[in-house]
Amino acid sequence: MDKRWMYEEAFRMPLIMHWPNGITACPSTESGQAQQTNDWLINNTDFAPTLLEIAGASRPEYMQGKSFATALSDAPKPDDWLKFTYYRYWMHLAHNLEVPAHFGVRSERYKLIFFYGLDFNNSGRPPTPQTPAAWEFYDLKTDPQEMNNRYGDPNYKAIIVEMKLQLLALRADLDETDTAYPEIQLIIDRHWSQ
């Protein structure tokens, strides 16, 4: 299995919670265990605001993320809930994991990933080779195992353009631009329209 962190096997994060006065559980399963799942896009940055709300505290303004406490009570997803989530893996080929540096955006149905393949800072460790820049795009409804890169498929062109716009917006919103890393920005600029 390829070890690229933005694929679903590594991208999804299990969460087990026990909150008797707040979690509305689905009917018991065959095993007798009550459980609940939902399809909300939730980031790990949403965990702290959720725990703060459950504890009765307010989320500080500087903190990223939104509370998903209402999801635990099986409430409908609010209209203003996340439509896209951003991810970045900075550590190019670090720790013998053979994972190229990349970033991307995921919606409920689609995923767009850009592998820029360059270490942002080699100081203090042996240099790592640059890997080829590449885009990947997956339709998780028709290809949940992410086996067919549809980046070059003309049927998805409009969706890919929209995903790139969302990716730019999220990167700007999170102050996740590469102006401090001109070598990385050059790769992004060179491959953005491909």
C-alpha positions as CSV (number, residue, x, y, z in Angstrom):
1,M,0.0,0.0,0.0
2,D,1.2,3.5,-0.9
3,K,1.9,5.5,2.3
4,R,0.6,8.9,1.1
5,W,-1.1,10.5,4.1
6,M,-4.0,12.2,2.2
7,Y,-5.4,8.9,1.1
8,E,-8.5,7.7,3.0
9,E,-6.7,5.0,5.0
10,A,-4.5,7.6,6.6
11,F,-6.7,10.6,6.3
12,R,-9.5,9.4,8.4
13,M,-9.1,9.6,12.1
14,P,-11.1,7.4,14.5
15,L,-12.8,9.1,17.4
16,I,-14.4,7.3,20.3
17,M,-16.2,9.4,22.8
18,H,-18.3,8.7,25.9
19,W,-20.7,11.5,26.9
20,P,-23.8,10.0,28.4
21,N,-25.7,13.3,28.7
22,G,-24.9,14.5,25.2
23,I,-24.4,11.7,22.7
24,T,-27.5,10.4,21.1
25,A,-26.7,6.8,20.2
26,C,-28.2,4.9,17.3
27,P,-30.2,1.8,18.2
28,S,-28.1,-1.0,19.5
29,T,-26.3,-3.2,17.0
30,E,-26.2,-7.0,16.9
31,S,-23.4,-6.9,19.4
32,G,-25.5,-4.9,21.8
33,Q,-23.3,-1.9,21.6
34,A,-24.9,1.5,20.8
35,Q,-23.0,3.5,18.3
36,Q,-23.3,6.5,16.0
37,T,-21.6,7.6,12.9
38,N,-22.1,10.6,10.6
39,D,-20.7,12.0,7.4
40,W,-19.8,15.5,8.6
41,L,-16.3,16.7,7.4
42,I,-14.5,17.1,10.7
43,N,-10.9,18.1,11.1
44,N,-8.6,17.3,14.0
45,T,-8.6,21.1,14.7
46,D,-12.3,20.7,15.5
47,F,-11.6,18.4,18.5
48,A,-10.5,21.1,20.9
49,P,-13.4,23.4,20.2
50,T,-15.8,20.5,20.7
51,L,-14.3,19.5,24.0
52,L,-14.3,23.1,25.2
53,E,-18.0,23.4,24.4
54,I,-18.8,20.1,26.1
55,A,-16.9,21.4,29.2
56,G,-18.9,24.6,29.1
57,A,-16.0,26.8,28.0
58,S,-15.7,29.2,25.1
59,R,-13.4,28.7,22.1
60,P,-10.6,31.3,22.1
61,E,-10.7,33.5,18.9
62,Y,-7.2,32.4,17.9
63,M,-8.1,28.7,17.9
64,Q,-8.9,27.1,14.5
65,G,-11.8,24.7,14.1
66,K,-15.4,24.6,15.0
67,S,-17.3,22.5,17.6
68,F,-19.1,19.5,16.3
69,A,-20.9,18.8,19.6
70,T,-24.3,19.0,17.9
71,A,-23.3,16.2,15.6
72,L,-23.0,14.0,18.7
73,S,-26.6,14.5,19.5
74,D,-27.5,13.4,16.0
75,A,-28.6,17.0,14.9
76,P,-28.7,17.8,11.2
77,K,-25.6,19.2,9.7
78,P,-25.8,23.1,9.7
79,D,-25.8,24.8,6.4
80,D,-22.6,26.7,7.3
81,W,-20.7,23.5,8.1
82,L,-17.4,22.8,6.4
83,K,-17.7,22.0,2.7
84,F,-14.0,21.5,2.2
85,T,-11.1,20.6,4.4
86,Y,-7.4,21.3,3.9
87,Y,-4.5,19.0,4.6
88,R,-0.7,19.5,4.4
89,Y,2.2,17.1,4.8
90,W,5.4,19.0,5.1
91,M,7.9,16.3,5.9
92,H,9.2,15.3,2.5
93,L,10.5,11.7,2.5
94,A,11.2,12.0,6.2
95,H,11.7,9.1,8.6
96,N,12.0,6.5,5.8
97,L,8.3,6.8,5.1
98,E,8.8,7.7,1.4
99,V,6.0,10.2,1.5
100,P,6.5,13.2,-0.7
101,A,5.5,16.6,0.6
102,H,2.0,17.5,-0.5
103,F,-1.1,19.5,0.3
104,G,-4.7,19.2,-0.8
105,V,-8.4,19.7,-0.3
106,R,-11.2,17.3,0.3
107,S,-15.0,17.7,0.0
108,E,-17.6,15.1,1.0
109,R,-17.2,13.6,-2.5
110,Y,-14.0,14.7,-4.1
111,K,-10.3,14.9,-3.2
112,L,-7.6,17.0,-4.9
113,I,-3.9,16.5,-4.0
114,F,-0.8,18.4,-5.1
115,F,2.5,16.6,-4.6
116,Y,5.2,19.3,-4.8
117,G,7.9,16.9,-3.6
118,L,10.4,19.3,-2.0
119,D,11.8,19.5,1.5
120,F,11.2,23.0,2.9
121,N,14.3,22.9,5.1
122,N,17.2,20.4,4.9
123,S,19.2,22.0,7.8
124,G,20.3,19.5,10.4
125,R,19.5,16.4,8.3
126,P,20.8,14.8,5.1
127,P,19.4,16.3,1.9
128,T,16.4,14.6,0.4
129,P,15.9,14.3,-3.3
130,Q,13.1,16.2,-5.0
131,T,10.3,14.1,-6.4
132,P,8.3,14.9,-9.5
133,A,5.4,17.4,-9.0
134,A,2.0,15.8,-9.7
135,W,-1.7,16.4,-9.2
136,E,-4.2,13.7,-8.2
137,F,-8.0,13.9,-8.1
138,Y,-10.4,11.3,-6.9
139,D,-14.2,10.9,-7.0
140,L,-14.8,9.2,-3.7
141,K,-18.4,8.2,-4.7
142,T,-17.4,6.2,-7.8
143,D,-13.9,5.3,-6.6
144,P,-13.8,5.0,-2.8
145,Q,-10.5,3.1,-2.8
146,E,-8.8,6.0,-4.8
147,M,-7.5,3.7,-7.4
148,N,-8.2,5.9,-10.5
149,N,-6.6,9.4,-10.7
150,R,-9.1,11.5,-12.6
151,Y,-7.1,14.6,-12.8
152,G,-6.8,14.6,-16.5
153,D,-10.4,13.5,-17.1
154,P,-12.3,16.3,-18.9
155,N,-15.6,15.3,-17.2
156,Y,-14.1,16.6,-13.9
157,K,-12.5,19.8,-15.2
158,A,-15.1,22.2,-13.7
159,I,-15.0,20.4,-10.3
160,I,-11.2,20.5,-10.3
161,V,-11.2,24.2,-11.0
162,E,-13.6,24.7,-8.1
163,M,-11.5,22.6,-5.9
164,K,-8.4,24.6,-6.8
165,L,-10.2,27.8,-5.9
166,Q,-11.2,26.3,-2.5
167,L,-7.6,25.2,-2.0
168,L,-6.3,28.7,-2.6
169,A,-8.9,30.2,-0.3
170,L,-8.2,27.7,2.5
171,R,-4.5,28.2,2.2
172,A,-4.9,32.0,2.4
173,D,-7.3,31.7,5.3
174,L,-5.0,29.5,7.3
175,D,-1.9,31.6,6.4
176,E,-0.6,28.5,4.7
177,T,1.0,30.1,1.7
178,D,4.6,29.4,0.7
179,T,5.9,33.0,0.3
180,A,8.6,32.2,2.9
181,Y,9.6,29.2,0.7
182,P,10.2,30.5,-2.8
183,E,11.5,27.1,-4.1
184,I,8.2,25.5,-3.1
185,Q,6.2,28.5,-4.5
186,L,8.0,28.2,-7.8
187,I,6.9,24.6,-8.1
188,I,3.3,25.4,-7.2
189,D,3.3,28.3,-9.8
190,R,4.8,26.1,-12.5
191,H,2.3,23.3,-12.1
192,W,-0.9,25.1,-10.9
193,S,-2.5,25.3,-14.4
194,Q,-1.4,21.9,-15.6
